[in-house]
Amino acid sequence: PDQCMKLFIKMKEEDISPNIRHYTSLINAYGKAGTQDSVQKSFLIYKMMKLQGIKPTEVTLSCLIDACRRIYDVDRAFQYFVDVCKEGIVPSDGTYHHFLKICFAHGRVDDALSLILKVVKEDIMVEKKRKETLDALVVAMSKEKLVEKALDLYERVETNHEFGVLSLSSEALVALCISCCQDGFPLEAYTIFNKIKPSLLGEESEEEQCKPSRREMSEVYSHLVQALGNGGQYKDMIEVSKECELEGNQLNIAARVVFITACCNAQLLHQARDSFMSLIEVDNWIEVGTEKERDRV
């Protein structure tokens, strides 16, 4: 970062006015250095930038929050979040990821969510920005394993319409569905999965449609089959597996192993045999599967 600062000073000496990209790069460099001294320098650079009348961007906010996270300064993270949001900036899921991470470490997740949702509800935020914020927040909470809180927000958005007549994007729903599968919420995952399906089948309007990629849907199907199979919901598991095949997606090795095991446990031996024969046709399934998965088969 010191080399960056030398170049920055040289620019000013040659009457080259630094712009937001230069300031943000410098803030990022000192913040990522991670020492108390370097992070404090990143804060001073931000203060200097503000005095020059240069407005921060979402990237600036992300760098500042990440710098706060590195020295565990949660109060300053809150301060910067409010400061930048007042400029009308919509944080990305990456920014929320950093913000929730530091708040989780300090037991202040509820305070963070209260602040974020207060900003979302303010009249100054237009509908498109409100939707982008809610989408980013659900993705971040899903990645941070704050599943119950993400489900609560899902309910407030989709059912209670607390933030207007909005629907979460397919990206947010895919992230939440997978997180539910991984954290033991198979019923909720299946409900969200059914919410994703219209976008997959092209049943939404052009404005609403944001079709998940084939890779995303294969991942969702695989996680969902595992969650339903491990949770003993065999009928739903088989239904999801059939839909996966009909739509041209493929379950991963782990999901196929869970499917076979679950069918055996439920005495559905015909389905178990068919799935096993399909699995062994995969040339490298033994190398791809883990030792535990091979033992289960």
C-alpha positions in Angstrom: 0.0 0.0 0.0 2.9 2.4 0.6 3.9 2.2 -3.1 0.3 3.0 -4.0 0.5 6.1 -1.7 3.7 7.2 -3.4 2.1 7.1 -6.8 -1.0 8.9 -5.4 1.2 11.7 -4.0 3.1 11.9 -7.3 -0.2 12.3 -9.1 -1.1 15.3 -7.0 2.4 16.8 -7.4 1.8 16.7 -11.1 -1.6 18.4 -10.8 -3.5 15.2 -11.7 -6.7 15.2 -9.7 -7.4 11.8 -8.1 -10.9 10.4 -8.8 -13.1 8.0 -6.9 -11.3 5.0 -8.4 -7.9 6.2 -7.2 -9.2 6.9 -3.6 -11.1 3.5 -3.5 -8.0 1.6 -4.7 -5.9 3.2 -2.0 -8.5 2.5 0.7 -8.7 -1.1 -0.4 -4.9 -1.5 -0.4 -4.4 -0.2 3.1 -7.5 -2.0 4.4 -6.4 -5.4 3.0 -3.0 -4.9 4.7 -5.0 -5.8 7.8 -2.8 -4.1 10.5 -4.3 -1.6 12.9 -2.0 1.1 11.5 -2.8 0.4 7.8 -6.5 0.2 8.4 -6.5 3.5 10.2 -4.8 5.0 7.2 -7.6 3.7 5.0 -10.1 5.5 7.2 -8.1 8.7 7.0 -8.0 8.4 3.2 -11.8 8.1 3.1 -12.1 11.2 5.3 -9.8 13.1 2.9 -11.8 11.9 0.0 -15.0 13.3 1.5 -13.4 16.6 2.2 -12.6 16.8 -1.5 -16.3 16.5 -2.2 -15.9 13.1 -3.9 -18.9 10.8 -3.2 -18.2 7.1 -2.3 -19.5 4.2 -4.4 -20.7 0.8 -3.5 -17.2 -0.5 -4.0 -15.8 2.1 -1.6 -18.3 1.0 1.0 -17.4 -2.7 0.5 -13.7 -1.8 1.0 -14.4 0.2 4.2 -16.6 -2.5 5.8 -14.0 -5.1 5.0 -11.3 -2.9 6.6 -13.5 -2.6 9.7 -14.0 -6.4 9.7 -10.2 -6.9 9.8 -9.7 -5.0 13.0 -13.1 -5.9 14.5 -14.4 -2.3 14.6 -18.1 -3.0 14.4 -19.2 0.5 15.5 -17.3 2.1 12.7 -18.8 -0.4 10.2 -22.2 0.8 11.2 -21.1 4.4 10.9 -19.8 3.9 7.3 -22.9 1.9 6.3 -25.2 4.7 7.3 -22.9 7.3 5.8 -22.8 5.7 2.4 -26.5 4.7 2.3 -27.4 8.3 2.8 -25.7 9.0 -0.6 -28.3 6.7 -2.2 -25.8 3.8 -2.7 -27.2 0.3 -2.8 -24.7 -2.2 -1.2 -24.0 -5.5 -3.1 -24.3 -8.9 -1.6 -20.5 -8.9 -1.1 -20.8 -5.7 1.1 -23.7 -7.3 3.1 -21.5 -10.4 3.4 -18.7 -8.3 5.1 -21.2 -6.3 7.2 -23.1 -9.4 8.5 -19.8 -11.2 9.2 -18.5 -8.6 11.5 -21.9 -8.1 13.1 -22.3 -11.9 13.7 -18.9 -12.0 15.4 -20.0 -9.3 17.8 -23.6 -10.5 18.4 -25.1 -7.6 16.5 -26.8 -9.2 13.6 -30.3 -8.1 14.7 -29.0 -4.5 15.0 -27.6 -4.8 11.5 -30.8 -6.2 10.0 -32.9 -3.6 11.8 -30.7 -0.8 10.3 -30.7 -2.2 6.8 -34.4 -2.8 6.6 -35.1 0.7 8.0 -33.1 2.1 5.0 -35.0 -0.2 2.7 -38.4 1.1 3.9 -37.5 4.8 3.5 -39.4 6.5 0.8 -36.2 7.9 -0.8 -35.4 4.4 -2.0 -37.1 3.7 -5.4 -38.7 0.3 -6.0 -35.9 -1.1 -8.2 -33.3 -0.2 -5.6 -35.4 -1.6 -2.8 -35.7 -4.9 -4.7 -31.9 -5.0 -5.4 -31.2 -4.4 -1.8 -33.5 -7.2 -0.6 -32.1 -9.6 -3.1 -28.5 -8.8 -2.1 -29.4 -9.2 1.6 -31.1 -12.6 1.2 -28.0 -13.9 -0.8 -25.7 -12.6 1.9 -27.7 -14.1 4.8 -27.9 -17.4 2.9 -24.1 -17.5 2.4 -23.5 -16.5 6.0 -25.8 -19.4 7.2 -28.3 -17.1 8.8 -31.0 -19.3 7.4 -33.8 -18.6 9.9 -33.4 -14.9 9.5 -33.3 -15.2 5.7 -36.5 -17.2 5.8 -38.1 -14.6 8.0 -37.2 -11.9 5.4 -38.4 -14.1 2.6 -41.8 -14.4 4.4 -41.9 -10.6 4.9 -41.2 -9.9 1.3 -43.2 -12.7 -0.5 -46.1 -13.2 1.8 -46.6 -10.1 3.9 -45.5 -7.7 1.2 -44.0 -5.5 3.9 -41.8 -3.7 1.4 -44.4 -3.3 -1.4 -45.5 -5.7 -4.1 -42.0 -7.2 -4.8 -40.7 -10.6 -5.5 -37.2 -11.9 -4.8 -35.0 -12.7 -7.8 -34.2 -16.2 -8.9 -30.6 -15.7 -7.7 -31.8 -14.9 -4.2 -34.2 -17.8 -4.2 -31.6 -20.3 -5.4 -29.1 -19.2 -2.7 -31.8 -19.5 0.0 -33.0 -22.8 -1.3 -29.5 -24.3 -1.2 -28.8 -22.9 2.2 -32.1 -24.4 3.5 -31.0 -27.8 2.1 -27.6 -27.6 3.7 -28.9 -26.4 7.1 -31.7 -28.9 7.7 -34.8 -27.0 6.4 -36.0 -29.5 3.7 -39.7 -28.4 3.8 -38.8 -24.7 3.4 -36.4 -25.6 0.7 -39.1 -27.5 -1.2 -41.5 -24.5 -0.9 -38.9 -22.1 -2.3 -38.0 -24.6 -5.0 -41.6 -24.5 -6.2 -41.3 -20.7 -6.2 -38.3 -20.9 -8.5 -39.9 -23.3 -11.0 -42.0 -20.7 -12.9 -38.9 -18.8 -14.0 -37.3 -22.1 -15.1 -40.4 -23.0 -17.2 -40.7 -19.5 -18.7 -44.1 -18.8 -17.0 -43.1 -15.4 -15.7 -43.5 -12.1 -17.5 -40.4 -10.7 -19.3 -40.0 -8.1 -16.6 -40.0 -10.7 -13.8 -38.1 -13.5 -15.5 -34.5 -14.1 -14.6 -34.0 -17.8 -15.6 -31.5 -19.7 -13.4 -28.7 -21.3 -15.3 -28.6 -25.1 -15.9 -25.7 -25.3 -13.5 -27.7 -23.4 -10.8 -30.7 -25.7 -11.3 -28.6 -28.9 -11.2 -27.1 -27.6 -7.9 -30.6 -26.8 -6.5 -31.9 -30.2 -7.5 -28.9 -32.0 -6.1 -29.1 -30.2 -2.7 -32.9 -30.7 -2.5 -32.8 -34.4 -3.2 -30.2 -34.8 -0.5 -32.2 -32.8 2.0 -35.5 -34.6 1.3 -33.8 -38.0 1.3 -31.9 -37.5 4.5 -35.1 -36.0 6.0 -37.2 -39.1 5.2 -39.5 -37.3 2.7 -39.1 -40.0 0.1 -42.2 -39.1 -2.0 -41.1 -35.5 -2.5 -37.5 -36.7 -3.1 -38.6 -39.0 -6.0 -40.8 -36.2 -7.5 -37.9 -33.8 -7.5 -35.6 -36.4 -9.0 -38.1 -37.0 -11.8 -38.5 -33.3 -12.5 -34.7 -32.9 -12.6 -34.4 -35.7 -15.3 -37.4 -34.4 -17.3 -35.9 -30.9 -17.5 -32.5 -32.2 -18.7 -30.6 -31.5 -15.5 -28.3 -33.9 -13.7 -27.9 -34.8 -10.0 -24.4 -34.9 -8.7 -22.8 -38.0 -7.3 -23.6 -37.2 -3.7 -27.3 -36.6 -4.5 -27.5 -39.9 -6.4 -26.0 -41.8 -3.5 -28.5 -40.3 -1.0 -31.3 -41.1 -3.5 -30.2 -44.8 -3.6 -29.8 -45.0 0.1 -33.2 -43.4 0.8 -35.0 -45.7 -1.6 -33.4 -48.7 0.1 -34.5 -47.4 3.5 -38.0 -46.9 2.2 -38.1 -50.4 0.5 -38.4 -48.7 -2.9 -36.0 -51.3 -4.4 -37.1 -50.8 -8.0 -36.2 -47.1 -7.9 -33.0 -47.9 -5.9 -31.9 -50.4 -8.6 -32.6 -48.1 -11.5 -30.7 -45.3 -9.9 -27.8 -47.5 -9.1 -27.6 -48.8 -12.6 -27.6 -45.3 -13.9 -24.9 -44.3 -11.4 -22.4 -47.0 -12.4 -22.8 -46.0 -16.1 -20.9 -42.8 -15.1 -17.3 -43.6 -16.1 -15.5 -41.9 -13.2 -18.1 -42.1 -10.5 -15.8 -44.1 -8.2 -13.1 -41.4 -8.5 -15.6 -38.5 -8.2 -17.5 -39.9 -5.2 -16.0 -39.8 -1.7 -15.1 -43.0 0.2 -18.1 -42.5 2.5 -20.4 -42.2 -0.6 -19.0 -45.4 -2.1 -19.4 -47.3 1.1 -23.1 -46.2 1.3 -23.7 -47.5 -2.2 
